[in-house]
Amino acid sequence: GPADGLGDIIVMGSNGGSSNQNDDSMVNRRKRLDYCLKEAKEKMDKAEMEFEKAGDEASAEPPIWIMKPSTANKGAGIQIVHCHEQVVDVCWTESDIREWVLQRYITPPLLLRKRKFHIRAYVVAVSAIRVYLYDKCLALCSGSKYD
């Protein structure tokens, strides 16, 4: 399916932040951005190849991607992108946002009572092998029905 192997990718913006940062931190941020953008390109290329492979199937739609600022909520700052070049452009032009989540938009979306929703789970990672998941989650629903 469209979501197979296409988990969220954190993409770090490279030109934001305080002007008093030293050169080493800027170099490290640039290296991380390059790494994340390379990973994003690989996943986006894979999704595009799957779309082209599907050919004339009625359900085949070109991949659409959503970039969300990692610290925003309520849909603030969401960007819809269709290609890797747009992802790069957003990372460079949105200088006040340093981290993004890039995820494939799945159509049709899963609905709860005819509304789009997402589930928020709370997790604490104590170490690489010890992770705690809080047993209560939130289901946050849209204020309007999905057409």
C-alpha positions, 0 to 999 in steps of 0.5 A: 500500500502507499504507506509501506515503508514510508514512515515519517522523516524529520527534515531539519532546516538549515538557515534558521536560528540565532546569528551568534551561533558558531561555525561548527554548529552551522556546519553540523546543522548543514550536514544533518540537513543534507543527510535528511534531504537525501533520505527524503529524496530516496523515499520520494523517488521510491513512491514515484517509481511505485506510482509509475509502475502502477500504470493505468490502475484506476486507484493510482494517484501521484504521490502528494507529500505534507511538510509540517513544522515539528513544533506547530499544531492545529495545521499551522505552517503545513506545506503541500509538496509534490517533489523533492525540489519543493522540499528543499525550497521550503527548508531554505525559505522558511528560516524560522523553522528548524525541524520538519516532518515530511509524510506522504498524504494517503488517499483516501484518508481514514475517517472517524465519524466522517472526520479526519483525525490523528492519534497522539501518543505520549512516549518517553525514551530513557535509552536506546532500548528502554521506551515507555508508552503512556497507556492513554492516547488522544484521538483529535478530530477535525471540526468539520466533516471530510468531503 
